[in-house]
Amino acid sequence: MIWTNDPTRLMLVAGFGVSYALVCLAPYLRTRRKRLAAQRAKAEAAASPGWIIAYASQTGNAEELAGQTLATLKLAGIPAQLSELSELCAEDLLRAERVLFLVSTYGEGDAPDAAAAFSGRLMTQGLPLPQLHYAVLALGDSAYAHYCGFGRALDQWLQEQGAQSLFPRIEVNRSSAEAIGQWRQQLSHLAGTSDAPDWSAPAFDDWRLVERVQLNAGSAGAPVYHLELEPLDGALPAWQSGDLVQVAAPADPSRAREYSIASIPADGRVHLLVRLHTHEDGSHGVASGWLTQQAAVGQAVQLRLRQHRRFRLEDNAQRPLILIGNGSGIAGLRGHLKARALAGQGRNWLLFGERNAAHDYHYRAELDAWRRDGMLEQLDMVFSRDQPERLYVQTRLAEQAEAVRAWVAQGAAIYICGSLDGMAAGVDEALAAALGREALDDLAAAGRYRRDVY
């Protein structure tokens, strides 16, 4: 039947067409409104920046405190912009009136990865900042010779540029609650509010040590143990690969020790890889000795989980991954490989170093299975003592420079986990030689070069 000349039917068809067009157009209009609103908010912030909270975190402590600082200012009705330090440029500092810097120190006084670009780009030049009022919260560990080195260098550089300190720099030794309390008190005074949100860390929970196995019997190195723990109440909390746990040993519960999680929630347990540390006098490390020697299987362990945003996959979940580490650093990388295997993401390249293949090939059966099943596209194991010449993971990385460039060109992200001394510095130098220092800094600023080193 031909009915195209029927006016009623033509109106119905036209009506359906308009309705369909509106349905298709609605998501676009919503997206456009959001984009315009974001642009207006950015323009308003540029015209009246208020406060900037800039953080540089290596393991997430400074970022967490920055978020709590932002919440306190919001409570007081003060507009504030939260920004990673690497995202700040000279124009931001020249325009801002108040900036609160919360920065950690990496290794022996260096800037953390999140601040490397800022340090190299801005702190090497003069920048007139007489209008800027600022404060610095410097996080560090007094066990290192250059305690709070980057925070101190940042404070000195700001003073040299003519910036005015709102109050003296506050230094936080090993997450000292007293020092954090001083920061909170100063912040509440500046914001004019005394009812700031609770900044206390989550309480430790009781976890049962279910399994403990030494992985490197006969090794020339210190003993390494695989541990598995379950919460006593049976409710397994959520975490992501890359996150950490803090363990409170009975001999020193006020100073929690952090360990990379070597498992994912789908495993049903928290897995840790702990190397027994022995002091010169023969005594054991407080936490490593407790976990590997003193605590009995079945005994309760005080533990809490902590997000480690700087080492999570997040935006890199769909990218190829280059995973590099040594020693007990396989723990954090194993967590990522487990997450990738669960998601069916097979573009993974692991470069890992240890002493001897016969004794120190941690999780060998698991790695071989991932290689066989296509979850590990490339596997490079480097054992330093298996030949007369000492070979390390950075040595192999330098040999694979062309492959590294190819993977990065294909969008790969790079994750490093393991020892700060030797490995991390050597790997950084090898990557800089392969990619160029500026390109490596750009990867770090984009979140595609992440490190969890100790």
N, C-alpha and C positions, 0 to 999 in steps of 0.2 A: 504494500500500500504506500502511495506517495502522499505525504502529509505536510511537506515543507511549507506549503502556502497557508496552512492553518494558523491564523494569528495567535490563538491560545497556546498552541504547541510551541510556536516560535518564542513566545514570551516565557514559557516554562524553560525552554532550552537556554535562553538568554539569562534567566534567573539563576539556573544551575551553574552557568559559566561564571557569572559574577561571584556567586558564593564560593565556588572552587578557587577563584582568583584571590578572594579575601583570605581563605584558609591558607593558601600558599604564601600570601603576602604577610600574614600576621607574624610568623617567626622572624622574618626579615626586619619588620618594623620594631619588634621587641629588641632584637639585637642592636639595631641602629640607635634606639633610645638609650640603651645601656652604654653604648660606645660614646654617644654624645654626652651622657651624664658623667662618664669617666673623664672625658676631655675637659668638661666644665670644672670638675673637682680638681683636676690637675692644674688647670689655669688659676683657680682660686687659691690653691696651695702655693703656686708660684708667686702670686700677688701678695699673699699673706702667709708665709711658710710656717708661722708658729714655731713649734719645736721639731727638731729632727732627732730621732733615736737611732744611732748608727752602731751596729754590732759587727764584731769579727770573731767568729767562733770556730774552734777546731773540733771539739767533741760535743758541742751543743749547749754548754753551760751559759756562755755569754748570750746566745740567742734566746734561751729560756728566760734569763733575767731581763733581757730587752723587752720581751713580751709582757712581763710583769710590770716593767717600768711604763710601758704604753698603757696598760690597764689602769695604773694609778693616775696618770695624767688625764685619761678619759673620764675617770670618776670625778675629777676636779673640773671637767668641762673645758680642758685645754686641748686645742687641736694639735695633733702630732703626727708625724710621718715616720714610719718604721722602715729602715733601709739597711741592707747589708753594706758594709764599709766600701766594698769594691764597686758598688753602684753609685757612690758619690763622686761628683766631679768638682772642678774648681768653682764653677758657677754656683753650685749648691752652697758651698761654704761662703762664697762672697755675698750671697743673697740672704743666708740664714742669720737669725739673731741669737738663737740658742741651739746648741747641739750637745746631746748627751752621748758620750762614747763608752761603749761597754766592749772591751777587747781582751782577748786571751793572748798568751805568748806561746809560740811554737818552738819546741826545742830550746836551744841555748840563746834566747833573746830575740828570735826571729818573729816576723809577722806571720800570723796563721794564713792558710791558703786564701781565706775569704778577704784578706787585707793586702795580699801581695801586690795586686794591681794598684791599689791606692798608695801603698808605700813607695812603689817604684815610680809612679806617675806624678804624685803630688809632693811627697815628703822629700824629694830630691831637689825641689825648687822653692823659691821664695814666693809667698802669696800674701798680700796685705790683708789682714783680717782684724782691724781694730774694732769693728762693730760686733764681732762674734763673742758671745758669752758661752762658755762650755764647761763640762765636767767630765772627768775620766774615771771609770771603774776598771781597774786593771786586774785580770785574773791570772794567777800563776801558781807555781809550786816552788817553795823555798829550797827543795832538794837540788834545784838547778842553780848553777853559778850566776846566771843572768836572770834572776828572779824578776818576773813582770817586765822583762826587758822591752817588749814592744809597747806596752802601756806607758812606760816611762819615756821612751823615745817619742811617742806621739804627743805626750804632754809637753815635753821640751820643745818640739817643733811648733806646736800651737802657740806657746809663749813667745817663741822667736818671731812669729808672724804678727805679734801684737794682740792676739786674742786674750780675753780676760777670763780667768777661772772663776766659776761660780762658788766653788769651795775646793779645798785641797784634794788632790788625787787620792782615791781610796784603793788600797791594794788588798786583794782577796787571796789568801794562802789556802790552797786545797779546799775551796768552797767554804771557807770560814763563815759560819752563821753570824758571828759578831760583826765582821766586816760588811757582810751583806745587809745586816741590820743598820749599820751606819749609813750606807747608801740609801736605804729606804727612808730613814729618818730625815736625811738631807732633802730627799725628793719630796717627801710629804710637806716639809717646810716651804720649799719653793712653790709647790702646787697649792698650798693653803688648805690641805686636807689631812685629817688625822685618821680617817677610817679607810685606809688603803686596803686593797685585797690581801688575803693571806698569802705570804710568800714562802711559807714553810714547805719543805720537800715532803713527798709522800712517805708514809710510814713504811718500815720494812715489814715484810710478811714472812711467815714460816714456810719454808720449802723443805721437802724431804730429799735427801741425797739417795737416789735410787740405784745408781750404777757408777762405778769408778774403775777404769781400766788404764794401765800404763801402755802407751802406744810405741815407745821406743826402747824397749828392753835391750840392753847391750850397747846402747849408744854412747859415744864419747862425750855427748852433751848432757846437760841436766835432764832429769826425768820429765817427761811430758805425759799428762793424764787427760783422758777423755772422761768427762763427768756428765751425768744426766740427773735432772732435778724435776720434781713435780710439786705443785702447791699443795699444802696440807689440807686445805678446804676443798680441793678437787676442782675448783673453777680456774681454768687456764686463762690468764689475761691475754689480750691481743698485743702483738708486736709485729714489726716488719724486719726483714733482713737488713742488716747494718746497725740495728739497735744494740744497746749495751745492757748489762746487769751491774748492779752495785752490790757487793757482798760486805756485810759487817761481821768481821771476825771477833770472837769473844774477847780476845786479848786487847783489842783496840776498836771498839764499836763506834767510836766517834769519827773515825777516818775510814770511810768505805773505800774498797778497792774495786776498780771497774774491769770488766772482762767483755770481750765481744761475744755475741750470741752466735753459736755455730749451727743453729737449727731454725726452723720456721714453725708457726703454730700447728701446721698439719702434722708435724712429728709427734705432737702431744706432750712434749717435754722441752725444757730448756737444756741445750747442750753447751758445755763449756770446754775449752781446751786450756789447761793450766800447766805452766811449767814451774816446777819447784825451784824456788830461789834460795840459795844457800849463801849466808854471809861469810866473811873471812874467818870469823871465830867458830864456824861450823853450825851456828844457829840458822833456822829457816825463816823465810819471809813470813810475816804475820798472817797474811791471807792465804798465800800459796801453801804454807805449812799446814794451816788449819784444814784447807780443802783437800789436800792430797795425802796428809799423814795422820792428822789427829781426829778429824770428824769420821765417825763410823758410818758405813752404809746403813741407811735407815734413819739416821739422826737428822734433826732439824737444822737448817741453815737459814740465817737471816738474809733475805735477798729482796731487792726491788728492781723493776725494769725501768730503763730510762731511754727515751727517744734520742736517737742520734741522727738528726735531720741531715747533717753534713755528709753522712755516709749511706743514707738510704738510696734506693734506686730512683724513686719518684719519677721525674720527667725523663729519666734515662731508661725506664723499663722497656721501652720499645726499641732502644738502640742496640747495636752490637756492643759487647763489653770486652775490654782488656783488663784482666784481673792479675795483679802483680803482688807478690808478698814473699815472706820467708818465716821460718820457725812457727811459733804459735799463731802467727798472722793468718794461717790457713783457716782459722775459725771464722773470721768475718767474711772471708771469700767463700767459704763453704756455705754460709747462710745465703749468700747471693746466688750461688749455683743451684742450691735447692729451690729457691724461689723461681729461678729461670726454668728449671726442669719441670716444676709444677705447672708453669704457664706455657710450656712447650716452646720456649725461646732458646734456640740452639746456637745463635751466633755469639759464642763465648770463646775467649782465648785466655788460658791460664798459664802464667809464667811463675814458677815457684822454686824457691831455693832452700836447701837444708844441707846437713853434713854428709851422710852416707845413705845410699839407696837401700842397703840391707837393713838398716835400723830406723831410719828417719823419714820414710816415705809414708807420711800420715794420710790415712783414708785412701790408701792405694786402690783397694777393690772398688770403692765408690767412684773414684776418678776414672778408673779403667772402664767401668760400666757406662758412665756418662760419655766417655769418648766413643765407646762402641755404639751407643744408642743415638749418637749425633747431637748430644747436648753440649759437648765440648768439641768445637770445630778444630781447635788447635790446643795442644798440651805440651809445654816445655818445662820439664823438671831439671833442675840444675843442682848437682850434689858436689859441694866444694872439696870434699876430701876423697873423692873416688878416683883421682888422678894426681900425678905429681904437681901439676900446676893448679893453683887455687882458682876455681871458677865460681862466680857468683851470679845471681839473677840479673844484675845490671850488666854483666858481661854478655850474657845471652841476649839481653834487650838491645845492646849496641849492635850486635851481629844481625838483629832482625829489624834494623832501622827502616828499611824499605817497606817491610810488611806493616810496621807501625804506622808509617805515613799513609799507606793504602787503607788501613782500617779506619784511621781518623778521618780520611777523606770521605769514607762511606758513612760517617756520622757516629763513630764509636766513642764511648765514654771510657775513661780510665780510672780504675779504683786500685789504691795501694793500701796494703795492710801488713804490719809487721814492725820490725825494729827501726827506731829513729836513727840510731848510730849506724853508719855504714850503708845499710840497704836503702833507706828512704832517700838519703842524700845522693847515693850513687845512681839510683833509678831516676831521680829528678834531673841529674846531669845528663844521663843517657837520653832521656826524653827531650831535653832542651837541645841536645846535639842533633837529634833526629828531626825535630819539628821546628826548632827555633824558639828562643826564650819568649819572645813576644807572643808567638802562637800558643805556647804552653800557658802563659798568663791569661790569654783570652779564653782558653779552654777552662781554666780554673774559674774565671769570672762568669762563664756560662754554665757552671755546675757540671762540666764534663771531665774535670780532673779533681778527684776527691781522695783524701788520705785519712786513714785512721792509724797513726803510728805512735809509738811509745818508747 
